[in-house]
Amino acid sequence: MTSQFLLGTHRPHWLALLDVPLFVSDRTLRRYKTLPVASCDWACDSGGFTQLSQCGTWACGPSPRQYTARIRRYRDEIGRLLWASPQDHMCEAKILARTGLNVAQHQELTVNNYLELRSLDAELPFIPVLQGQSIEDYYRCADGYERRGVDLAAVPLVGVGSICRRQHTAEVEGIVRSLARRGYRLHAFGAKTLGLARYADIVASSDSLAWSFAARWQPPLPECHSHRRCNNCVKFALRWRRKVLATIEASETTT
């Protein structure tokens, strides 16, 4: 399997500037009256982690109907939309503490939202996302989709959430490989280089905005004279992307 990497960016105008696959959040796009026309393929993130971190609920954010309308607009006006995340509920301890709910409740809310978005517009490319902490959690979430009539092995892509901050571990590698053995085409959210070195060979795609965070603590590139940091710098982002692609290639070559 050749894994696709989507470069995360909070600069939506890059959609019209670059020819590499991008990952852009609805939280940045929703502010634009005039949207860029994409020169590259891209996927849309719902911004769920930020939403739940700040509010502890989706009730203070866009409704499913509003979110669906925005994704439809992005598909039609920006173009080249590969897929969009649902308004899911992550299962990191920080988010659970913020919402006051448990893992099983977050999983149920995630499945319910995916089904609601699909009912509002079945032609939009929303993907189901699996949430959990342990392998057993992810199995339970997957089984929850199946009980509701979603054949995860038949859909184009299945997201794996709540792994960003621990994906370098053997536990997360075990989760991803176990889900892949079920026949799912997986997208790893928030992939880091150490994680991709472990499992890039068995995921269909991944994304990361880690380059921007890294650039905040580094001096600018020698060729960058117009800014003090490269956390919004396209040159830095593309250089970092090349390193990630090299990691993916090495993982796929050695397995």
C-alpha positions in Angstrom: 0.0 0.0 0.0 1.3 3.4 -0.9 0.4 5.8 1.9 -0.7 9.4 1.1 0.4 12.2 3.4 -1.7 15.3 3.8 0.3 18.4 5.0 -1.7 20.2 7.7 -2.0 24.0 7.3 -3.9 26.8 8.9 -3.3 28.9 5.8 -6.2 28.2 3.5 -4.7 30.2 0.6 -2.2 27.4 0.3 -5.0 25.4 -1.4 -4.6 27.6 -4.4 -0.8 27.9 -4.1 0.5 24.3 -3.7 0.3 21.1 -5.6 0.7 18.7 -2.6 -2.2 17.2 -0.7 -3.3 19.4 2.2 -5.3 19.0 5.4 -7.3 22.2 6.3 -9.7 22.8 9.2 -13.2 24.0 8.9 -12.3 26.4 11.8 -10.0 28.3 9.5 -12.1 28.0 6.3 -15.4 29.2 7.8 -14.1 32.8 8.2 -13.7 33.2 4.4 -16.3 34.9 2.3 -14.4 34.2 -0.9 -12.8 30.7 -0.9 -9.6 29.7 -2.7 -9.9 27.4 -5.7 -7.8 24.4 -5.0 -4.8 23.5 -7.1 -4.3 20.3 -5.0 -6.3 17.5 -3.4 -7.2 18.2 0.2 -9.3 16.9 3.1 -11.3 18.9 5.7 -10.9 18.5 9.4 -13.8 19.4 11.6 -11.6 21.0 14.3 -13.1 18.7 16.9 -10.1 18.7 19.3 -10.1 22.5 19.5 -13.9 22.7 19.7 -14.1 20.2 22.6 -11.1 21.7 24.4 -12.6 25.1 24.4 -16.3 24.4 24.9 -16.6 20.8 26.1 -19.4 20.2 23.6 -20.4 20.6 20.0 -23.6 22.4 21.1 -21.8 25.7 21.0 -20.3 25.0 17.6 -21.9 24.5 14.2 -24.9 22.2 14.1 -24.7 19.1 11.9 -26.9 20.9 9.4 -24.6 24.0 9.4 -21.5 21.8 9.2 -22.9 19.8 6.3 -23.8 23.1 4.4 -20.2 24.3 4.8 -18.7 21.0 3.6 -21.0 21.2 0.6 -19.8 24.7 -0.1 -16.2 23.7 0.2 -16.7 20.8 -2.2 -18.4 23.1 -4.8 -16.4 26.3 -4.5 -12.9 25.1 -3.5 -13.1 21.8 -5.4 -10.8 18.7 -5.2 -12.2 17.7 -1.7 -11.1 14.1 -0.9 -13.1 13.7 2.3 -14.2 15.4 5.5 -14.1 14.5 9.1 -17.3 14.2 11.1 -17.9 16.2 14.3 -16.4 13.5 16.3 -15.5 13.2 20.0 -11.8 12.4 20.8 -11.0 10.1 23.8 -7.8 11.7 25.1 -8.0 12.1 28.9 -7.9 15.9 28.5 -11.0 15.9 26.4 -12.9 13.4 28.5 -12.2 15.6 31.5 -13.5 18.6 29.6 -16.8 17.0 28.5 -17.4 15.0 31.7 -18.3 11.9 29.6 -16.6 8.5 29.3 -15.1 6.7 26.4 -18.3 4.7 25.5 -20.3 7.9 25.4 -17.8 9.7 23.2 -17.9 6.7 20.8 -21.7 6.8 20.7 -21.7 10.5 19.9 -19.1 10.0 17.2 -21.1 7.2 15.5 -24.4 9.2 15.8 -22.9 12.3 14.3 -21.5 10.4 11.3 -24.9 8.8 10.6 -26.6 12.2 11.0 -24.2 13.9 8.6 -24.7 11.1 6.1 -28.5 11.4 6.4 -28.3 15.1 5.7 -26.3 14.6 2.5 -25.2 11.1 1.5 -23.2 12.5 -1.5 -20.7 14.4 0.7 -17.5 12.4 1.5 -17.7 12.2 5.2 -15.6 9.4 6.7 -16.3 7.3 9.8 -13.8 7.8 12.6 -12.9 5.3 15.3 -12.2 6.7 18.7 -10.9 5.0 21.9 -7.9 4.4 24.1 -7.3 0.6 24.2 -7.5 -1.9 21.4 -10.8 -3.2 23.0 -12.2 0.4 22.8 -11.5 0.7 19.1 -13.1 -2.7 18.5 -16.2 -1.6 20.4 -16.4 1.6 18.4 -16.0 -0.4 15.1 -18.7 -2.8 16.2 -21.0 0.2 17.0 -20.7 1.3 13.4 -21.4 -2.2 12.1 -24.5 -2.6 14.3 -25.8 0.6 12.7 -25.4 -0.7 9.2 -22.0 0.8 8.3 -19.7 -1.7 6.6 -16.3 -0.2 7.5 -14.4 -2.6 5.2 -16.5 -1.3 2.3 -16.1 2.5 2.8 -13.2 4.3 1.1 -11.5 5.4 4.3 -11.8 5.0 8.1 -10.2 7.5 10.4 -8.3 6.5 13.6 -8.5 9.2 16.2 -7.1 9.8 19.7 -3.6 8.5 18.7 -1.8 11.8 18.0 -0.1 12.2 21.4 1.0 8.5 21.8 1.5 7.2 18.3 5.2 6.5 18.8 4.2 3.7 21.2 3.9 0.0 20.5 0.4 0.1 21.8 -0.8 2.5 19.0 1.1 0.4 16.4 -0.8 -2.6 17.7 -4.1 -0.8 17.4 -3.5 0.4 13.9 -2.2 -3.0 12.6 -5.1 -4.8 14.3 -7.7 -2.5 12.7 -6.0 -2.9 9.3 -6.3 -6.7 9.6 -10.0 -6.1 9.7 -9.8 -4.9 6.2 -10.2 -1.2 6.9 -8.4 1.4 4.8 -7.1 3.7 7.6 -6.3 7.4 8.0 -4.0 8.2 10.9 -4.9 11.6 12.4 -2.1 13.8 13.5 0.6 11.4 12.5 4.2 12.1 13.7 7.4 10.8 12.1 8.0 8.3 14.9 4.5 6.9 14.4 4.8 6.7 10.6 8.1 4.9 11.0 6.1 2.1 12.8 3.0 1.8 10.7 3.1 3.8 7.5 3.1 0.6 5.5 -0.4 -0.3 6.5 -2.3 3.0 6.5 -3.9 4.5 3.4 -3.1 8.1 4.5 -2.1 10.3 7.4 -1.8 14.0 8.2 0.1 16.4 10.5 0.5 20.0 11.3 3.5 19.3 13.6 5.9 21.3 11.3 4.3 24.5 12.5 4.7 23.7 16.2 8.3 22.6 15.6 9.1 25.9 13.8 8.0 28.0 16.7 11.1 26.9 18.6 13.6 27.0 15.8 15.4 29.9 14.1 14.1 30.6 10.6 15.5 29.0 7.6 18.6 30.7 6.2 16.7 31.8 3.1 13.8 33.2 5.1 14.5 36.9 5.9 11.0 38.3 6.2 10.0 36.6 9.4 11.5 35.7 12.8 9.9 32.2 12.9 8.8 29.7 10.2 5.6 28.5 11.8 3.6 30.0 8.9 6.3 29.4 6.3 5.5 27.4 3.2 9.2 26.7 2.6 9.7 25.2 6.1 6.5 23.2 5.7 7.5 21.7 2.3 11.0 20.9 3.6 9.5 19.1 6.6 7.1 17.3 4.4 9.9 15.9 2.4 11.4 14.4 5.6 8.1 12.8 6.4 7.8 11.3 2.9 11.3 9.8 3.3 10.1 8.2 6.6 7.1 6.8 4.8 9.1 5.4 2.0 11.6 3.8 4.3 8.8 2.2 6.3 7.1 0.8 3.2 10.5 -0.5 1.8 11.5 -2.4 5.0 8.2 -4.2 5.5 
